[in-house]
Amino acid sequence: MSDRERDSAGIAGLSYRTIAGLVLALVVLLFVVLNRDETKISFIVFDARTDLWIALLLAALGGFVAGYLMSRARYRR
């Protein structure tokens, strides 16, 4: 079975990779929603007080964007 066939197999027409991504996104979203306390954020040259969920959401979005950009770079080779 090739990689393409393995990725296309799945549930309800979705690949296992897509299902795993959706589950991971749901877990991250749940984690963000459950952490709503205010906290101090220190980032290189500045400090800020903000809700923890905002900091977690920005970190998660940064991780998703970095992963997306890195996967695109892999396919360009």
CORQUI-V475242 format. One line per field, one symbol per residue. psi: psi as a letter, one per 30 degrees, with the letter a starting at -180 (. if undefined). Layout:
psi: ???
This chain:
psi: kleeeeffkakhgkleeeeeeeeeeeeeeeeeefiglklkkkjdflklklkeeeeeeeeeeeeeeeeeeeeeeeff.
